């Protein structure tokens, strides 16, 4: 996956030396930082390329399989948004654009087999980066489950949530490396296995004694 965080590419004829405009801009930014530090003001945090509001996973039949909200909303509003978006996305034809404007947000969705991955971003955010985020999440699911399908999400939804939490934090990408995400998941699986072996469940023993 290409990194879409942006990078600086210098001219091949510069020989490594900054131009006069670059030096001027650098000195201007340094003086601005110094003045901000002197007055006690903190420079604002740079805006991410795509800050997600929520993510929904649903089937072709409109069954919700996963939902993750990064904005505070009531349960009633969540159900209303989910119902409207599922109906809107499922009504669109396969050859139509994967972006659409909805309320004051932009909806980015992508279909993989029988599942729709639907994300909401703000109006000034980048839709293509959101598509890359969706694709990277699908790659992580496929890498963990091995040719992931809808049944994997249904019967192992807690793993799907855990993978998403390792990948996204507050609607922003916190880890771009698939290896690091999968390594964290493997460590969590080992810890869970050790805990289950150390404290085995006694529910079945109780059932046997009862009968």
Secondary structure by P-SEA (a helix, b strand, c coil): cccccbbbbccccccccccaaaaaaaaaaaaaaaaaaaaccccccccccccccbbbbbcccccccbbbbcccccaaaaaaaaaaaaaaaaacccccccccccccbbbbbbbcccbbbbbbbcccccaaaaaaaaaaaaaaaaaacccccaaaaaacaaaaaaaaaacccccccccccaaaaaaaaaaaaaaaaaaaaacccaaaaaaaaac
